[in-house]
Amino acid sequence: MQKLSTQKGFTLIELIIVIVLLGILAVTAAPRFLNLQDDARDAVLQGVAGSLESASSVVYGKALIAGQTAATGSVNVGSSTTVTTVFGYPDAATGGNFTGILDADFTNEFGTATVSGTPNAILIYSRAFGDYASTPPTANGAACSVEYTNTTAADVRPTIVVNTCVQ
């Protein structure tokens, strides 16, 4: 009588080929789906936008108390920090306003730049993105930045837009 072989399975060579193919796919496809640095920068910029919203509201409250809600003015927000205002909100034309009211590292981590052709808007950007450490962005909607645009009238809040880092 003949014995029938009941052993079935993959050879060692077949298993090695599958493992190599999975490794190649992981190396080429994973970076496209796992861009953690840009996601982290986006989260930080969302935090900066929230801080900017809160700080501008505090400045507006102080301006209301001081009666400085006209088209131009200034208000002392404490710690000998004076903020120039437009209708009570921080003025984007004065970049030093934001370094004074935001608790952020404007020496190493963040920078401010005026938007080209728009003196009433400012960009707060991450220096770690692209070549922003040496060349600050100046375009409206520049990637990896928070754009603050002055209010245009009394009782109108300034516009704060987060431009994501993910491209």
C-alpha positions as CSV (number, residue, x, y, z in Angstrom):
1,M,0.0,0.0,0.0
2,Q,1.2,3.5,-0.8
3,K,1.3,6.2,1.8
4,L,-0.4,9.5,0.8
5,S,1.4,12.6,2.0
6,T,-0.9,14.9,4.0
7,Q,1.7,17.5,4.7
8,K,0.9,20.8,3.0
9,G,2.3,24.3,3.5
10,F,4.7,27.0,2.3
11,T,8.3,26.5,1.6
12,L,10.9,28.6,3.4
13,I,11.7,30.4,0.1
14,E,8.0,31.4,-0.3
15,L,7.8,32.8,3.2
16,I,11.0,34.8,2.7
17,I,9.7,36.3,-0.5
18,V,6.5,37.4,1.2
19,I,8.3,38.9,4.1
20,V,10.6,40.9,1.7
21,L,7.6,42.1,-0.3
22,L,5.9,43.3,2.9
23,G,9.0,45.1,4.0
24,I,9.3,46.9,0.7
25,L,5.6,48.0,0.9
26,A,6.1,49.2,4.5
27,V,9.2,51.2,3.6
28,T,7.5,52.9,0.6
29,A,3.9,53.3,1.7
30,A,4.2,54.0,5.5
31,P,5.8,57.5,5.2
32,R,2.9,58.7,3.0
33,F,0.4,57.7,5.6
34,L,2.4,58.5,8.7
35,N,3.4,62.2,8.5
36,L,3.6,62.7,12.3
37,Q,5.8,65.8,12.3
38,D,3.4,67.9,10.2
39,D,0.4,66.6,12.2
40,A,2.2,67.6,15.4
41,R,2.9,71.1,14.0
42,D,-0.7,71.4,12.9
43,A,-1.8,70.7,16.5
44,V,0.6,73.3,17.8
45,L,-0.7,75.9,15.4
46,Q,-4.2,75.1,16.5
47,G,-3.1,75.8,20.0
48,V,-1.4,79.1,18.9
49,A,-4.7,80.1,17.2
50,G,-6.6,79.4,20.4
51,S,-4.1,81.4,22.4
52,L,-4.3,84.2,19.9
53,E,-8.1,84.2,20.1
54,S,-8.0,84.3,23.9
55,A,-5.3,87.0,24.0
56,S,-7.1,89.2,21.6
57,S,-10.3,88.8,23.6
58,V,-8.5,89.8,26.8
59,V,-6.9,92.8,25.0
60,Y,-10.4,93.8,23.7
61,G,-11.8,93.6,27.3
62,K,-9.0,95.8,28.6
63,A,-9.6,98.2,25.7
64,L,-13.3,98.4,26.6
65,I,-12.5,99.2,30.2
66,A,-9.9,101.8,29.1
67,G,-12.3,103.3,26.5
68,Q,-9.9,102.5,23.7
69,T,-12.2,101.0,21.1
70,A,-11.8,103.6,18.5
71,A,-10.2,102.9,15.1
72,T,-6.7,103.3,16.7
73,G,-5.5,103.2,20.2
74,S,-3.3,101.4,22.8
75,V,-3.9,99.6,26.0
76,N,-1.6,98.4,28.8
77,V,-2.1,94.7,29.4
78,G,0.2,94.4,32.4
79,S,3.9,93.7,33.0
80,S,4.6,97.0,31.3
81,T,3.3,95.6,28.0
82,T,1.4,98.1,25.8
83,V,-0.5,96.8,22.8
84,T,-1.6,99.0,19.9
85,T,-5.1,98.3,18.9
86,V,-7.6,98.6,16.0
87,F,-11.1,98.9,17.3
88,G,-9.9,97.4,20.6
89,Y,-8.2,94.3,19.1
90,P,-4.4,93.9,18.7
91,D,-3.1,95.6,15.6
92,A,-1.4,93.2,13.1
93,A,0.8,96.1,11.8
94,T,2.7,96.0,15.1
95,G,4.3,92.6,15.2
96,G,5.6,93.2,18.7
97,N,2.0,93.1,19.9
98,F,1.9,89.3,19.6
99,T,5.2,88.6,21.1
100,G,4.0,90.5,24.1
101,I,0.6,88.9,24.6
102,L,1.3,85.3,23.6
103,D,3.3,82.9,25.8
104,A,5.4,81.4,23.0
105,D,9.0,81.1,22.1
106,F,9.4,83.7,19.4
107,T,13.2,83.3,19.5
108,N,13.6,79.7,18.4
109,E,10.2,78.0,17.7
110,F,8.0,80.7,16.2
111,G,8.3,83.8,14.1
112,T,6.1,86.6,12.9
113,A,6.0,88.1,9.4
114,T,3.8,90.6,7.7
115,V,1.7,89.3,4.7
116,S,3.0,90.8,1.5
117,G,0.8,93.7,0.3
118,T,-1.5,93.4,3.4
119,P,-0.2,95.5,6.3
120,N,-3.3,94.6,8.3
121,A,-2.4,90.9,8.4
122,I,0.4,89.0,10.2
123,L,1.6,85.4,10.0
124,I,2.8,83.5,13.0
125,Y,4.8,80.6,11.6
126,S,6.7,77.5,12.8
127,R,10.4,78.0,12.2
128,A,10.9,74.2,12.0
129,F,8.9,73.9,8.7
130,G,10.7,73.9,5.4
131,D,13.2,76.7,5.1
132,Y,11.2,79.1,7.4
133,A,14.2,79.2,9.8
134,S,16.1,81.3,7.2
135,T,13.3,82.7,5.0
136,P,10.0,83.6,6.7
137,P,6.8,83.2,4.7
138,T,5.1,86.3,3.4
139,A,2.3,85.0,1.2
140,N,-1.3,85.0,2.2
141,G,-2.2,81.4,3.2
142,A,1.4,80.3,3.6
143,A,1.7,76.7,4.8
144,C,2.3,76.0,8.5
145,S,1.2,79.4,9.8
146,V,-1.5,81.1,11.7
147,E,-2.8,84.2,9.9
148,Y,-4.3,87.1,11.9
149,T,-6.1,89.8,10.0
150,N,-7.2,93.0,11.7
151,T,-10.8,93.8,12.3
152,T,-12.4,96.1,9.8
153,A,-15.0,97.8,12.0
154,A,-16.2,98.2,15.5
155,D,-17.8,95.1,17.1
156,V,-16.2,92.8,14.4
157,R,-13.7,90.2,15.6
158,P,-10.4,89.8,13.8
159,T,-10.0,86.8,11.5
160,I,-7.7,84.0,12.6
161,V,-7.0,81.2,10.1
162,V,-4.8,78.2,10.6
163,N,-2.9,77.2,7.4
164,T,-1.9,73.5,7.8
165,C,1.5,72.1,7.4
166,V,0.3,68.9,5.7
167,Q,0.7,69.3,2.0
